[in-house]
Amino acid sequence: MAEIFGGHIAAKYMKEVEGVDTVFTLSGGHIENLLDGFNQYGVRLVDVRHEQAAAMMAHGWSIYKNKPGVCLVTAGPGFTNAVSGIANAFLDAAPLVVLCGRHPLRDDNTLALQEINQIDMVKPITKWQATCYDIARIPEYLATAFRQAVTGRPGPVFLELPPDILFVSMDEKNLVFPEKRTHRTRVLPHESELKAAAHLIDNAKKPLFIGGSGVGFSNQDDAFKQFIEKIGFPFALLNNGRGALPDSHALCMNDGGFTAVAAVAPQADVIIAAGIRFSWVMQATKLFPQAKVIRIDIDPAELDNMRTSQVGLAGDCGDIFERLTPLVKKADHSPWIETVKNAYQAMLVTETEQKNTVSDPILPLRLTQQIMTEIGTDAYYISDGGDTSYYGMTGFMSDHRAGVLAPAGSLLGCLGTGIPFAMAAKLANPGKPVILLHGDGSFGMNCMEFDTMVRHNIPVVCVINNDCAWGMIKHSQEMSIGHDRCTCSELELRHYEKIVEELGGYGEFVKKDDDIIPAIKRAVDSGKPACINVITDPTVVSPATAMFYQNLSDF
C-alpha cells in the first residue's frame, strides 16, 4: 500500500493537473508538508522575506503569465501579512490563488498557536474562500479554487489547508483527481445590442477607445487589433491592458499617458470603454459627461455603473471584438487623430521639456528619459510610488504586453508593490531587461526582498527617484496647509544602494545627469540585482498630485 501525505497530494495535483510550476511563499510550521510536496514534484519555490511580497509576486505573475499566480503563506501573522497583497489583487481583478495554513481543526477554540478566524477576515477581499476538512477532497477544493479565480471577472481566492489534512496520509490508489475543465461559458450580448454599438461606432466623428485590464486578461490581442484597426479609433490602454497592442502602434495614445485621456475624453462624442471600471482615476466619468458611451465588461452589473451607457455589451472583451468587427465599417479618423495628438502634446510641453533638460538636481522625467535612452522599448518597466508611478507611466514605453505597469496606482493605491512585481516580471521574462523606477519612500516597504533577488538570482535593476520625501503627500500638504506645516512627509537622504550592496547586489549613488546612463550600463552588466539611487529635484509636482489634491479639496 503506497501512502501519500495531504501536502503531497496538493502539490501533485497543482503540478500535474493545473500546470503550476512556480509558487511564492515564506516558510512556516503549519505548511511544512506542502512545502515538502512542492519540492518532491519539482515546483519552483520562491521564498520571500515578507508574506506581503509573496502575494504581490503571485499577483504580478498572473499578469505576466496570464494565468493564476499561486502564493502559500502560513497561519496567523503569515496570513495577516499577506492581506494587503490579496486586497490589491481583488481591486485589480487579478486571478490569485492563496493557499494558507491554519491552526489544527482539533484545536479550535483552545487558544491554539496562531488561532484566528482567517476566513471571515478575508471574505470581503476574495471571490471565493473555503477550508478543506478532508484529505481525500484536497484535489476537489483546489480544482474549485483555480476555476473560481478565472471564472467571470478574475480575482483572488483563498483556501485554508489545516495540518490535520496536510500531515496525515491516505492510500494513493484511492486518490482521485478531477479533470481540469478547459471549456469557457460565454456571456454574450444580444444581436440587437451589437448592432446598436456598431451604429454608434460608424457614426462617430470624435471617437475614443479606452481599454483596461479586461482587454489584457482576455488574451485575444489579434481580435483587438483587427477591431481597432478597422474602426480607426485612437486608443489608450490602461492598467493591465497596456501592451495588448504595442505603445508604438499608430493609433495608440500611450505616449501621452493618462494626460492624453484627460485631454481627449472631454471632446469625444463616442467612447468605447472596454474592460475598465470608472474609478477615481477616471474621475468617475466626470471627464466625459457629454459623450455617448459603449461599455464592454465581463460583469453585466458593471455596464451601467457610475453612469448609464448608451450601449452595454456584456462579455469577454475579445469575444465582443470578434462579433463587432464584421458589423462595423472600415473608417479613417486621421484628421481627428491629428487633432487628438496635438491636443495632448500641447498639454505635455512642460513634461517634454523636462525630459530633454539637463539640470541639477535631476528632473524626474529626465531620469525616465535617460533610462529609456539606454534600455529602449524591448524591456519591462514597473514604477512604484505616488508621483513616481506617474513619471513611470508617462516616461516609459514598451513593445510588450504589460510592459509598463504601475501597480501602486491601482484602486488600492498600494505602495511597496514595485519590487515584488519586478521580481515576477523577471522570473516570467528572464531574457528581457526589467527596470523598476521606485520612490524612496515606497522603497523601504519591501527593500529586504533584494535578499530574495540575490538568493534566487533575479537581476532586476531598480532606479530610485529619490526626492527625500513622500513626494505626493508633501506637495499636497504644501498646496492645502502650506510648506511650513508639512507633517510626516519629509525623509532624509539615505544611501539605499548600500543596503543592496550589503545584501549581495550592485549599487551606485548618482547626483549628476551625465552619470545616469553609465550607472545603468554598469548595473545591467553586473548581472546582479541592482539599485541606482538617483537624487532628483524635490520641488517638482506631478499632475497626479494635482488630481490627488483636487479629490481631497472637493470636501
C-alpha positions as CSV (number, residue, x, y, z in Angstrom):
1,M,0.0,0.0,0.0
2,A,1.5,3.3,-1.1
3,E,0.7,6.1,1.3
4,I,0.7,9.8,0.3
5,F,0.5,12.8,2.6
6,G,-2.1,15.5,2.2
7,G,0.5,18.2,1.4
8,H,2.0,16.0,-1.3
9,I,-1.5,15.4,-2.8
10,A,-2.0,19.2,-3.1
11,A,1.4,19.6,-4.7
12,K,0.9,16.7,-7.1
13,Y,-2.5,17.9,-8.2
14,M,-1.3,21.5,-8.8
15,K,1.8,20.4,-10.8
16,E,0.1,17.6,-12.9
17,V,-3.4,19.0,-13.4
18,E,-3.2,22.8,-13.1
19,G,0.3,23.1,-14.5
20,V,1.7,25.1,-11.6
21,D,5.4,25.4,-11.9
22,T,6.2,28.3,-9.5
23,V,4.8,29.2,-6.0
24,F,5.7,32.3,-4.0
25,T,5.9,31.6,-0.3
26,L,7.5,32.1,3.1
27,S,8.1,29.0,5.3
28,G,6.0,28.1,8.4
29,G,5.4,25.1,10.5
30,H,1.7,24.7,9.6
31,I,2.6,24.4,5.9
32,E,5.8,22.3,6.1
33,N,4.3,19.2,4.5
34,L,3.0,21.2,1.5
35,L,6.4,22.8,1.0
36,D,8.0,19.3,1.0
37,G,5.4,18.2,-1.5
38,F,6.3,21.0,-3.9
39,N,9.9,20.0,-3.6
40,Q,9.1,16.4,-4.4
41,Y,7.1,17.3,-7.5
42,G,9.5,19.8,-8.9
43,V,7.6,23.0,-8.3
44,R,9.9,26.0,-8.0
45,L,9.5,27.7,-4.6
46,V,10.5,31.4,-4.4
47,D,10.7,32.2,-0.7
48,V,10.5,35.8,0.2
49,R,11.2,37.8,3.3
50,H,7.7,39.0,4.0
51,E,4.4,37.4,3.0
52,Q,3.1,40.7,1.5
53,A,5.7,40.2,-1.2
54,A,4.6,36.6,-1.8
55,A,1.0,37.7,-2.5
56,M,2.2,40.6,-4.7
57,M,4.6,38.4,-6.7
58,A,1.8,36.0,-7.4
59,H,-0.4,38.9,-8.4
60,G,2.4,40.1,-10.8
61,W,2.9,36.5,-12.1
62,S,-0.8,36.3,-13.0
63,I,-0.4,39.4,-15.2
64,Y,2.9,38.4,-16.9
65,K,2.0,34.8,-17.4
66,N,-1.8,35.3,-18.0
67,K,-2.7,32.5,-15.6
68,P,-3.4,32.3,-11.9
69,G,-0.5,33.1,-9.6
70,V,-0.1,31.0,-6.5
71,C,1.2,32.0,-3.1
72,L,1.4,29.9,0.0
73,V,1.5,31.5,3.5
74,T,1.5,30.1,7.0
75,A,-1.3,30.7,9.5
76,G,-1.8,33.8,11.7
77,P,0.7,36.5,11.1
78,G,1.7,34.9,7.8
79,F,-1.9,35.3,6.7
80,T,-2.3,38.9,8.0
81,N,1.0,39.9,6.4
82,A,-0.5,38.8,3.0
83,V,-3.7,40.7,3.4
84,S,-2.6,43.9,1.6
85,G,-1.4,41.9,-1.4
86,I,-4.7,39.9,-1.5
87,A,-6.7,43.2,-1.3
88,N,-4.6,44.7,-4.1
89,A,-5.3,41.7,-6.3
90,F,-9.0,41.9,-5.5
91,L,-9.3,45.5,-6.6
92,D,-7.1,44.9,-9.6
93,A,-9.3,41.9,-10.6
94,A,-6.2,39.6,-10.8
95,P,-6.5,35.8,-10.6
96,L,-4.6,34.8,-7.5
97,V,-4.8,31.5,-5.6
98,V,-3.9,32.0,-2.0
99,L,-3.1,28.8,-0.1
100,C,-2.9,29.3,3.7
101,G,-2.0,27.3,6.7
102,R,-4.3,27.1,9.7
103,H,-4.2,26.1,13.3
104,P,-5.3,22.4,13.7
105,L,-9.0,21.7,13.4
106,R,-8.8,19.6,16.6
107,D,-7.6,22.7,18.5
108,D,-10.5,25.0,17.6
109,N,-11.4,27.4,20.5
110,T,-8.4,26.3,22.6
111,L,-6.3,29.4,22.1
112,A,-4.0,27.4,19.9
113,L,-0.9,28.9,18.3
114,Q,-2.0,31.4,15.6
115,E,-5.7,30.6,16.0
116,I,-7.6,33.4,14.3
117,N,-10.7,33.5,12.1
118,Q,-9.0,33.9,8.8
119,I,-12.0,33.0,6.6
120,D,-14.2,35.9,7.9
121,M,-11.3,38.3,7.6
122,V,-10.6,37.5,4.0
123,K,-14.2,37.3,2.8
124,P,-14.5,41.0,1.6
125,I,-11.4,40.8,-0.5
126,T,-11.7,37.4,-2.2
127,K,-14.1,35.9,-4.8
128,W,-14.3,32.6,-3.0
129,Q,-12.9,31.2,0.2
130,A,-13.1,27.8,1.9
131,T,-11.5,25.4,4.4
132,C,-10.8,21.9,3.4
133,Y,-11.6,19.3,6.1
134,D,-10.9,16.0,4.4
135,I,-7.7,14.8,2.9
136,A,-9.5,13.0,0.1
137,R,-11.2,16.2,-1.0
138,I,-8.0,18.3,-1.4
139,P,-7.9,17.9,-5.2
140,E,-11.6,18.9,-5.4
141,Y,-11.1,22.0,-3.4
142,L,-8.0,23.0,-5.4
143,A,-9.9,22.5,-8.7
144,T,-12.7,24.7,-7.4
145,A,-10.2,27.4,-6.3
146,F,-8.4,27.6,-9.7
147,R,-11.7,27.6,-11.5
148,Q,-13.2,30.3,-9.4
149,A,-10.1,32.5,-9.8
150,V,-10.6,32.8,-13.6
151,T,-14.4,32.5,-14.0
152,G,-16.1,35.7,-14.9
153,R,-14.2,38.8,-13.6
154,P,-10.9,37.3,-12.3
155,G,-9.9,37.7,-8.7
156,P,-8.2,36.2,-5.7
157,V,-9.4,33.0,-4.0
158,F,-8.5,31.7,-0.6
159,L,-8.1,28.1,0.6
160,E,-7.2,27.1,4.1
161,L,-5.4,23.8,4.4
162,P,-5.2,22.7,8.1
163,P,-2.3,20.5,9.3
164,D,-5.0,17.8,10.2
165,I,-5.2,17.1,6.4
166,L,-1.7,18.1,5.3
167,F,0.3,15.9,7.7
168,V,-1.8,12.8,7.5
169,S,-1.7,10.2,4.7
170,M,-4.1,8.1,2.7
171,D,-3.7,5.2,0.2
172,E,-2.6,6.7,-3.1
173,K,-4.7,4.2,-5.1
174,N,-7.9,5.8,-3.6
175,L,-6.8,9.3,-4.8
176,V,-9.0,10.8,-7.5
177,F,-8.0,14.0,-9.4
178,P,-10.8,16.0,-11.0
179,E,-10.3,16.6,-14.7
180,K,-9.3,20.1,-15.5
181,R,-12.1,21.8,-17.3
182,T,-11.0,23.9,-20.2
183,H,-14.4,25.0,-21.6
184,R,-15.5,28.6,-21.4
185,T,-19.1,29.5,-20.6
186,R,-19.6,32.7,-22.6
187,V,-21.9,35.6,-21.8
188,L,-22.7,37.4,-25.0
189,P,-24.9,40.4,-25.8
190,H,-28.0,40.2,-27.9
191,E,-27.5,40.8,-31.6
192,S,-29.6,44.0,-31.4
193,E,-27.1,45.4,-28.8
194,L,-24.2,44.6,-31.1
195,K,-25.9,46.4,-34.0
196,A,-26.7,49.4,-31.8
197,A,-23.0,49.6,-30.8
198,A,-21.9,49.3,-34.5
199,H,-24.3,52.1,-35.4
200,L,-22.7,54.4,-32.8
201,I,-19.2,53.4,-33.9
202,D,-19.9,54.0,-37.6
203,N,-21.4,57.5,-36.9
204,A,-18.7,58.7,-34.5
205,K,-16.9,61.9,-35.5
206,K,-14.6,62.3,-32.5
207,P,-14.2,58.8,-31.1
208,L,-12.0,57.4,-28.4
209,F,-11.3,53.9,-27.2
210,I,-10.2,53.3,-23.6
211,G,-9.2,49.8,-22.6
212,G,-8.3,48.3,-19.2
213,S,-7.3,45.1,-17.6
214,G,-10.3,43.2,-19.2
215,V,-8.6,43.7,-22.6
216,G,-5.3,42.2,-21.3
217,F,-6.8,39.3,-19.4
218,S,-9.0,38.5,-22.5
219,N,-5.8,37.3,-24.1
220,Q,-7.2,37.9,-27.6
221,D,-4.8,40.5,-28.9
222,D,-5.4,39.6,-32.6
223,A,-9.2,40.2,-32.2
224,F,-8.5,43.6,-30.6
225,K,-6.0,44.5,-33.4
226,Q,-8.5,43.7,-36.1
227,F,-11.3,45.6,-34.4
228,I,-9.3,48.8,-33.5
229,E,-7.7,49.0,-36.9
230,K,-11.0,48.6,-38.7
231,I,-12.8,51.3,-36.7
232,G,-9.8,53.6,-36.7
233,F,-10.4,54.9,-33.1
234,P,-7.4,56.4,-31.2
235,F,-6.9,54.3,-28.2
236,A,-5.4,54.3,-24.7
237,L,-4.7,51.1,-22.9
238,L,-4.5,51.5,-19.1
239,N,-3.9,49.2,-16.1
240,N,-3.1,45.6,-17.0
241,G,-4.5,46.1,-20.5
242,R,-1.5,48.1,-21.6
243,G,0.6,46.3,-24.2
244,A,-2.3,44.3,-25.8
245,L,-1.0,46.4,-28.8
246,P,2.4,48.0,-28.6
247,D,2.7,51.6,-27.3
248,S,4.3,52.3,-30.8
249,H,1.0,51.5,-32.6
250,A,-0.1,54.4,-34.9
251,L,-3.5,54.7,-33.2
252,C,-2.1,54.4,-29.6
253,M,-2.0,57.4,-27.3
254,N,0.1,55.9,-24.5
255,D,2.9,58.2,-25.3
256,G,0.8,60.8,-23.5
257,G,-0.1,58.6,-20.5
258,F,-3.3,59.5,-18.7
259,T,-2.8,63.1,-19.7
260,A,-3.8,62.0,-23.2
261,V,-7.1,60.6,-21.9
262,A,-7.8,63.7,-19.8
263,A,-7.2,65.9,-22.9
264,V,-9.2,63.9,-25.4
265,A,-12.1,62.4,-23.4
266,P,-14.0,65.8,-22.8
267,Q,-14.0,66.4,-26.6
268,A,-15.1,62.9,-27.7
269,D,-18.6,62.2,-29.0
270,V,-18.4,58.4,-28.8
271,I,-16.3,56.5,-26.2
272,I,-15.8,52.7,-26.1
273,A,-14.8,51.7,-22.6
274,A,-13.7,48.1,-22.6
275,G,-12.7,46.1,-19.6
276,I,-12.2,49.1,-17.4
277,R,-14.0,50.4,-14.3
278,F,-14.8,54.1,-13.9
279,S,-12.7,54.6,-10.8
280,W,-11.3,57.8,-9.2
281,V,-8.6,57.7,-11.8
282,M,-11.2,58.0,-14.5
283,Q,-12.8,60.7,-12.3
284,A,-15.9,58.6,-12.2
285,T,-17.0,59.7,-15.8
286,K,-16.7,63.4,-15.0
287,L,-14.1,63.5,-17.8
288,F,-16.7,62.8,-20.5
289,P,-20.2,63.9,-19.4
290,Q,-21.4,64.6,-23.0
291,A,-20.0,61.5,-24.8
292,K,-22.1,58.5,-25.8
293,V,-20.6,55.5,-24.1
294,I,-20.4,51.9,-25.3
295,R,-19.4,49.8,-22.3
296,I,-17.9,46.4,-22.6
297,D,-17.4,44.3,-19.5
298,I,-17.5,40.7,-18.4
299,D,-19.6,41.6,-15.4
300,P,-23.1,42.7,-16.6
301,A,-23.5,44.7,-13.3
302,E,-20.7,47.0,-14.4
303,L,-22.3,48.2,-17.6
304,D,-24.3,51.0,-16.1
305,N,-22.2,51.6,-13.0
306,M,-21.4,55.3,-12.4
307,R,-23.5,56.3,-15.4
308,T,-26.0,54.8,-17.8
309,S,-24.3,53.6,-21.0
310,Q,-25.9,54.2,-24.4
311,V,-25.0,50.6,-25.2
312,G,-23.8,47.9,-22.7
313,L,-22.2,44.8,-24.1
314,A,-21.7,42.0,-21.5
315,G,-19.0,39.5,-22.2
316,D,-15.3,38.9,-22.6
317,C,-13.7,41.8,-24.4
318,G,-12.1,39.6,-27.1
319,D,-15.4,37.8,-27.8
320,I,-17.1,41.2,-28.2
321,F,-14.4,42.5,-30.5
322,E,-14.8,39.3,-32.7
323,R,-18.5,39.9,-33.0
324,L,-18.4,43.6,-33.6
325,T,-15.7,43.6,-36.2
326,P,-17.9,42.2,-39.1
327,L,-20.7,44.7,-38.2
328,V,-18.7,47.9,-38.3
329,K,-17.5,49.9,-41.3
330,K,-13.9,50.5,-42.2
331,A,-13.1,54.0,-41.0
332,D,-10.3,56.5,-41.2
333,H,-10.3,59.2,-38.5
334,S,-6.9,60.7,-39.4
335,P,-7.9,64.3,-39.1
336,W,-9.4,63.7,-35.7
337,I,-6.4,61.7,-34.6
338,E,-4.1,64.6,-35.6
339,T,-6.2,66.9,-33.5
340,V,-6.1,64.5,-30.6
341,K,-2.3,64.2,-30.7
342,N,-1.9,67.9,-30.9
343,A,-4.2,68.4,-28.0
344,Y,-2.4,66.2,-25.6
345,Q,1.1,67.0,-26.8
346,A,0.2,70.7,-26.1
347,M,-0.6,69.7,-22.5
348,L,2.8,67.8,-22.3
349,V,5.0,70.7,-23.4
350,T,6.4,71.2,-20.0
351,E,7.0,67.4,-19.5
352,T,8.6,67.1,-22.9
353,E,11.0,70.0,-21.9
354,Q,11.8,68.3,-18.6
355,K,12.7,65.1,-20.4
356,N,15.2,67.0,-22.5
357,T,16.6,69.3,-19.8
358,V,19.9,68.7,-18.1
359,S,19.6,70.1,-14.6
360,D,21.0,70.0,-11.1
361,P,19.2,68.4,-9.3
362,I,17.9,65.9,-11.9
363,L,14.3,66.2,-13.0
364,P,12.3,63.0,-12.5
365,L,11.1,62.9,-16.1
366,R,14.6,63.5,-17.3
367,L,15.6,60.4,-15.3
368,T,12.9,58.3,-17.1
369,Q,14.1,59.6,-20.5
370,Q,17.7,58.6,-19.8
371,I,16.6,55.2,-18.7
372,M,14.6,54.8,-22.0
373,T,17.6,56.1,-24.0
374,E,19.8,53.3,-22.6
375,I,17.3,50.4,-22.2
376,G,14.8,51.0,-25.0
377,T,11.3,49.5,-25.7
378,D,12.3,45.8,-25.6
379,A,12.0,45.7,-21.9
380,Y,9.6,45.5,-18.9
381,Y,9.1,48.6,-16.8
382,I,7.5,48.9,-13.4
383,S,7.1,52.0,-11.2
384,D,6.1,52.3,-7.6
385,G,5.3,55.4,-5.5
386,G,3.0,58.4,-5.7
387,D,4.5,60.9,-8.1
388,T,6.9,58.2,-9.2
389,S,4.1,56.0,-10.6
390,Y,3.0,58.9,-12.8
391,Y,6.6,59.5,-14.1
392,G,7.0,55.8,-14.9
393,M,3.6,55.6,-16.7
394,T,4.3,58.7,-18.7
395,G,8.0,58.3,-19.3
396,F,8.3,54.6,-20.2
397,M,7.3,52.8,-23.4
398,S,7.4,49.1,-24.2
399,D,6.7,46.7,-27.0
400,H,5.4,44.0,-24.7
401,R,2.1,43.0,-23.1
402,A,2.1,44.6,-19.6
403,G,5.4,46.1,-20.5
404,V,4.7,49.3,-18.5
405,L,2.9,48.8,-15.1
406,A,2.3,51.0,-12.1
407,P,0.8,48.6,-9.6
408,A,1.0,51.2,-6.9
409,G,-1.5,53.2,-8.9
410,S,-4.2,50.6,-8.7
411,L,-7.5,51.2,-6.9
412,L,-6.0,50.3,-3.6
413,G,-3.1,52.8,-4.1
414,C,-0.8,50.2,-2.6
415,L,2.8,51.2,-2.3
416,G,5.5,48.6,-1.9
417,T,4.3,46.7,-5.0
418,G,7.2,47.6,-7.2
419,I,9.9,45.2,-6.0
420,P,7.6,42.1,-5.9
421,F,6.1,42.9,-9.4
422,A,9.6,43.5,-10.8
423,M,10.8,40.1,-9.5
424,A,7.7,38.4,-11.0
425,A,8.4,40.2,-14.3
426,K,12.0,39.0,-14.4
427,L,11.1,35.4,-13.5
428,A,8.4,35.4,-16.1
429,N,10.6,37.0,-18.8
430,P,14.2,36.1,-17.9
431,G,15.6,37.1,-21.3
432,K,14.4,40.7,-21.1
433,P,15.6,43.7,-19.0
434,V,13.3,44.6,-16.1
435,I,13.6,48.1,-14.9
436,L,11.9,49.3,-11.7
437,L,11.5,53.0,-11.0
438,H,11.0,53.4,-7.3
439,G,10.1,56.2,-5.0
440,D,12.5,56.5,-2.0
441,G,9.6,56.2,0.5
442,S,7.9,53.1,-1.0
443,F,11.4,51.5,-1.5
444,G,11.5,51.0,2.3
445,M,8.4,48.8,2.3
446,N,9.9,45.8,0.6
447,C,13.6,46.5,0.2
448,M,14.6,43.4,2.0
449,E,13.3,41.5,-1.0
450,F,16.6,42.3,-2.6
451,D,17.8,39.4,-0.4
452,T,15.2,37.3,-2.2
453,M,16.6,38.5,-5.6
454,V,20.1,37.6,-4.6
455,R,19.2,34.2,-3.3
456,H,17.1,33.3,-6.4
457,N,19.3,35.2,-9.0
458,I,16.7,37.7,-10.1
459,P,18.7,40.5,-11.7
460,V,16.2,43.4,-11.6
461,V,17.6,46.9,-12.0
462,C,15.9,49.3,-9.5
463,V,16.4,53.0,-10.1
464,I,15.3,55.2,-7.1
465,N,13.7,58.5,-7.8
466,N,15.0,60.0,-4.6
467,D,13.4,63.3,-3.6
468,C,13.9,62.6,0.1
469,A,10.2,62.8,0.8
470,W,6.8,61.1,0.4
471,G,6.5,63.4,-2.5
472,M,2.8,63.2,-3.4
473,I,1.8,63.7,0.2
474,K,4.4,66.5,0.8
475,H,3.3,68.5,-2.2
476,S,-0.4,68.0,-1.4
477,Q,0.2,69.3,2.1
478,E,2.0,72.3,0.6
479,M,-1.0,73.1,-1.5
480,S,-3.5,72.6,1.3
481,I,-1.9,73.8,4.5
482,G,1.4,75.4,3.5
483,H,5.0,74.4,3.3
484,D,5.8,75.3,6.9
485,R,3.1,72.8,8.2
486,C,4.1,69.7,6.2
487,T,3.8,66.8,8.6
488,C,5.3,63.3,8.4
489,S,6.1,63.7,4.7
490,E,9.8,64.5,4.8
491,L,12.5,61.8,4.5
492,E,16.2,62.4,4.8
493,L,18.9,61.4,2.4
494,R,19.7,57.7,2.8
495,H,22.2,55.6,0.8
496,Y,19.7,52.8,-0.1
497,E,22.2,51.5,-2.6
498,K,24.4,50.4,0.3
499,I,21.6,48.2,1.6
500,V,21.5,46.4,-1.7
501,E,25.3,46.1,-1.8
502,E,25.3,44.5,1.7
503,L,22.7,42.0,0.6
504,G,24.9,40.9,-2.3
505,G,23.6,43.1,-5.1
506,Y,25.1,46.0,-7.1
507,G,24.6,49.6,-6.0
508,E,25.5,53.1,-7.2
509,F,24.8,56.7,-6.0
510,V,24.0,59.3,-8.7
511,K,23.7,63.0,-8.4
512,K,24.6,64.2,-11.9
513,D,22.8,63.8,-15.2
514,D,25.9,62.6,-17.0
515,D,26.2,59.7,-14.6
516,I,22.8,58.2,-15.1
517,I,23.4,56.2,-18.3
518,P,26.8,54.9,-17.3
519,A,25.5,53.8,-13.9
520,I,22.6,51.9,-15.6
521,K,25.0,50.2,-18.0
522,R,27.2,49.0,-15.1
523,A,24.1,47.8,-13.2
524,V,22.9,45.7,-16.2
525,D,26.4,44.4,-16.9
526,S,26.9,43.4,-13.3
527,G,24.3,40.6,-13.8
528,K,23.2,41.2,-10.2
529,P,20.1,42.7,-8.6
530,A,21.0,46.3,-8.7
531,C,20.0,49.6,-7.1
532,I,20.8,53.0,-8.7
533,N,20.0,55.7,-6.1
534,V,19.4,58.9,-8.0
535,I,18.9,62.3,-6.2
536,T,16.1,64.2,-8.0
537,D,14.5,67.6,-7.7
538,P,12.3,67.7,-4.6
539,T,10.3,70.7,-5.9
540,V,8.7,69.0,-9.0
541,V,5.0,68.3,-8.7
542,S,3.3,65.7,-11.0
543,P,-0.2,66.1,-12.4
544,A,-1.1,63.0,-10.4
545,T,-0.6,65.0,-7.2
546,A,-2.7,67.8,-8.6
547,M,-5.5,65.2,-9.2
548,F,-5.0,63.7,-5.7
549,Y,-5.2,67.2,-4.1
550,Q,-8.3,68.1,-6.1
551,N,-10.1,65.0,-4.9
552,L,-9.3,65.9,-1.3
553,S,-10.2,69.6,-1.8
554,D,-13.7,68.7,-3.0
555,F,-14.8,68.1,0.6
